[in-house]
Amino acid sequence: MLLHLGNGHMVVKAHIAFILDYQECLNNKSSEFFFNTISKQAETIIIADEPVKSLIYTQTKDKKTLYLSPISTGTLLKRSNEQFWRD
């Protein structure tokens, strides 16, 4: 299944390692250190010019990517739990 991160960007849900709230990350020294470390190791993609609300880190065998999304972590969680049925 795919998860829509905003502005036409989608990722395979199985590749998502974690999703973090951006403001919480900035307000917590441990999370901020973690974010800074990860951002040096991964390709960073800014999804939109809108304010960043969440960080999505994906990892495959060959690639690490950090997405900065304008979609809140709560909305991403709801989207990730949605089931799409085919009739």
N, C-alpha and C positions, 0 to 999 in steps of 0.2 A: 504494500500500500504506500501511497504517497502522502506527504504532508505539505500543504501550501503554506509558505512562509511570508507571503506578501509580494506584491508587484510581479507576479508571474513566476516566482521562484518556488520550485518544489524539490523535495528530497525524499528519498526512500526512508520510510520510518525505521527500518531495521538498521540503517546506517547512523542513526542519531545516538550519540553517546550521552549527551545531556542537553538540557535547556535550562538557562538561568535567567532570572529577572535582572535586567541591566542596572537599575538603581540600587538594588540590594547588593549587587556585585561591587558597585562603586563605594557603598557605605560600609563594607566589611573588608578589613585589611587582608584577611586570608583569601577571600574571594577575589579581591583586586589583584593580589599577587598571582593567584592561579590564572586569572584572565590574562594578565600581562605575559605570563609564561606560555600559555597556550597560543596567544596571538602571534608569538614569535615563531612557533612551530608550524602553524597552519596558514593556509591561504585565507585571507579575510575578505568577505564580500559584504559590502554595505548595500542592503536591499533597496532602500529608498532615501530620499532627502528628508523624510519626516523624522521626528525624534525616535531614537532607539529605545525599545521597550524590552527586548529580549535578545539573548545570545543563544545561538543554536550551534552546537559543535557536532560535526559528522566525521566519521572515520571509516575508510574502506582499506582494503589491503594496500593500495597504492597512494592514497590521498587523505589529507586532513584538511577540513574546511571549517571556518568559523563564520557564521552568518550573523549579521547585525540586523535585526528585524524590527519594523514598526508595530508588529502584532504582539499583544501582551501574552505572557506565559499562560494565563488562564484560558485565553482564546485558543492558543496552540494546543493546550491539553484537551479542550473540548473537541477540536478538529481531529486530534489524534485518536480519540475514542469513538468517533463517528463510524458507523458501518454503512457501506454502500452495497445495496442489494440489486441484483439484476433480475428482472422478471422474464 
